[in-house]
Amino acid sequence: MAGLDSALGISPQVLALRAQKTELLSANIANSDTPGFKARDIDFAAAMRQAGGQQEGMTRTHAAHMSAAGDPGSVEPMYRVPSQPSLDGNTVESQREHAAFMDNAIRYQASLNLLDGRINSLRTAIRGQV
């Protein structure tokens, strides 16, 4: 398994963080009209630094399992500071959230394409094809 983990690199952690970011951005968009709702997001670069330094250790084998410290799934979301606060206390800025959601979706797809290429390369190597 260690060989497979090294062959896939950090791609599984990237996908987990992108999925978490997608969930947060979706919740922000869904609650854009909810009074008092506070927009949340993760610092992707900091989460990747944390994941990169913590590659060894426990890993989640099922989505229902609890996250271990250092697991990309356990990144604590932070609250966003709005550029223009609303009167009802809602900090969601719809245009900003939609732009962030689309950017994250494109990066998620790029990560999937990279992982797919790595898996295809491994498959080719296992079969002994040139």
ABEGO torsion letter per residue (X at the ends): XAAAAAAAEAAAAAAAAAAAAAAAAAAAAAAAABBGBBBBBBBAAAAAAAAAAAABEBBBABAABBBBBGBAAABBBBBBBBABBBAAGBABBAAAAAAAAAAAAAAAAAAAAAAAAAAAAAAAAAAGBX
